[in-house]
Each structure stands twice: as C-alpha cells, then as structure tokens.
Amino acid sequence: MAVFKYKARNGDGTVVAGLVEAPESATATRLLHDKKLFIIGVSEVKEGLNLGSILAKFKRVGFGDVVTFTRQLATMVTAGLSLPEALTILRAQTTNQAFVRVLLDMEHHIVGGGNLADALSKHSDQFSAIYISLVRAGESSGTLDTVLDRLADSLESQREFHSKVSGALVYPIIILVGMVAVVAVMMVVVIPKLSDLYRDFDIKLPWSTQLLIGISTMAVKLWPIVIIGVVGLSIGFSKWKKTPLGELLMDSLVLKLPLFGDLLKKIILVEFTRTMAMLITSGIHILEALRILKDSLGNVLYRNAIDELSKKVEKGFPLGETFAQYPIFPPIVSQMIKVGEETGKLDDALLKLSKYFQSDSEHLVKGLTTAIEPIIMVVLGLGVGFIVISIITPIYSLTSAIK
C-alpha cells in the first residue's frame, strides 16, 4: 500500500495533518471522509532510497514500544478520546516506522467497525495472547480504560524487573567476552609464532604446550571445518531442543542448575502470579486464565503442571489444594491461593505473591552477581596461568639448552 500525506479540517474547523495508508488516492480520500474530515489536500509520500529508509524496513517492534503505547493509550482513553483519535495521535508521535504501520492497520480496522482486541489479534507477533485477552475482557465489560491502566502498570513493572536482572548480568558477560577474545588472539597470533620457534630448536615440549599448539593449529588451519562443525551442531541442537523429549530434558536441566535454576523459577513465578492476578481482576474465568497462562509459560514443566491442574479444577477441585500437589510450585503458592479463595480476594493474594517472588528474585540476583564475580576471576586466573605456564616452561628449557 502507498502512504498519503493529508491536510484537512475537522468538525471544529481546526486544521489537522497526518498520514494515511491506502492502495490509491481515491481510497485515501474516502477514508478521510469517513472520519468526517474536510480535505484540503492529499498527496502521496514518495520514499527515497536512502540508508535510513532501508534500515527502517528491517526495524522491528520492541517490547519497549508496546509498553509505551499501552501507557499512552490508557491515558488517552481515560481522558475520553476515541480509539481512532488516540491511535492517530500515537501514530504521529511514534518514531519506529514498523510500529507506525501496525498502528495504521489497527486504526483502519477500528474505523471500519472492528474492535481493539480484534485489531490487536492481527498483530499477535507484537501483542501476546494475554494482552489481547485482557483488552477483549475490558471492551466486553466496558472497563477498557481500567484494564489498559492495569496492563500498563504490569508491563512497566515487568520491564523494570527484566532490566534489573539483565543489568546484573552485564558485568559477567563482558568479562566472559573479554576472556574469549584474549584466548582467540593467543591461539591465532601468539601460539603459532612460538610453535615455529620451538620447532626450530627441536626441544621436547610439555603436554600442556603440545595441547595449546594442537588447538592453535586446528584454529588456524582448520577454521572452516571448525565453523561448519559448530554451526551444524548448533542447528542440530536447536532442532533437537524443540522436540518433546529435548524440551523436557533441557527445561528440567535448566531448573536444576545451581543459582541460575532458582532464579529462573522465581522469574517464572513472578510473571505467572502477576498475570493471573490481572486476568482474574479483569473478569476472566479462572479456567480461561489458566489456559491463557499455560500458552505463555516458557518452561514445559510448568506448562504440563498447569494443564493437569486446570483439568482438576474443571472437575471441581479447589485451586489451592490442587497447586499443593505439584512440587514445582513452592508451598507458599498453594497457601496464599487458599487464603485468597477463603476471603474471596484471590487476585489480591496473587498480586502479593508476585511482589514476594519479585523481591526474592532481586535479592537472588544480587547474591548471584556477588558470587559469580569471584568465580569468574578464579576461572580467568586459572586459564591465564595455564597459558602462561605452557608458554614459559619451554622457554626455560630453551635457555637451559643454549647454556
């Protein structure tokens, strides 16, 4: 579709300008008339082939774009703006051209008589099933402004939490990347030159030096085979990991890892309890909420547990007692859910659980960062020491032979 730039007057006589996407000029004009605009001028926007326009076509909608959009849309809907007006304003303010196209398509869908949930479902790559279900529930109950506000709070909290977790892991990742870079330079540049020197003097090399020279030779002379092998193994592993057996084994292994496994469990429980609280608050039935949550969980063990759990709840078993039957959920989950069921405030109990797990996760991240730094330094020291000893030992033998 082409993009047309327009200038028009609205019902109040105010001059407005913007962009509209349509297959031709006549269609663009009709769309503007449907919005009750008096058209002053419409012209097609011709995109030049510059680097910026080319890169814009490859840009994707990020999680931050969705968070900002949700907060702004919630504010505008609460202020009384209609959805088409709000989307038009948001589209004009958005710098991400990929998201501009999404908003334009949503605006056309709503102007054509559709609702917001259906417009969002056309872009399920950007908006999750939970997001769409919450918006649909808000539109059905007439509380879209409240739902959008809660959804914005949840997404902002989720972004802040993920930022803390990823920020805590930046330092270890930088150290690991530096280690890999130093070892690569040693293997490709330093070791080959030393191996030529040792070969000229025909001295007996210790096993550690022979090992380094062997690895270096493989890296220098057989690098195409090494790259093909690594890529092949990576592709094969990724495909195997997507099989039922591979997914089950890998997800089980990850949860059993020291420190990282506990952190991953806490992160899953934070998202699970927070989202479930929001779904119940929005009036979604508990069984439907469990079904939506099951599809959003990234670990097959939790998905299987929720699937079995929802079947038992459908048969009439209490939710709290059912959660207690699965060791993958800590005892506090079933205890708090029982309290929520007895008091009739299940959403509040789940929200408190989410805050508890989030606080616990943040403390675990701090402890993980504190523990991982000395571990990295020890590993780095051992690696550097091994390389230095493997290089220096033959040099001592060489100087002794010269004497």
ABEGO torsion letter per residue (X at the ends): XBBBBBBBBBAAGBBBBEBBBBABAAAAAAAAAAAGBBBABBBBBBBBBBAAAAAAAABBBBAAAAAAAAAAAAAAAAAGBBAAAAAAAAAAABABAAAAAAAAAAAAAAAAGBBAAAAAAABAAABBAAAAAAAAAAAAAGAAAAAAAAAAAAAAAAAAAAAAAAAAAAAAAAAAAAAAAAAAAAAAAAAAAAAAAAAAAGBBBBAAAAAAAAAAAAAAAAAAAAAAAAAAAAAAAAAAAABAAAAAAAAAAAAABBGAAAAAAAAAAAAAAAAAAAAAAAGBBAAAAAAAAAAABABAAAAAAAAAAAAAAAAGBBAAAAAAABAABBAAAAAAAAAAAAAGBAAAAAAAAAAAAAAAAAAAAAAAAAAAAAAAAAAAAAAAAAAAAAAAAAAAAAAAAAX
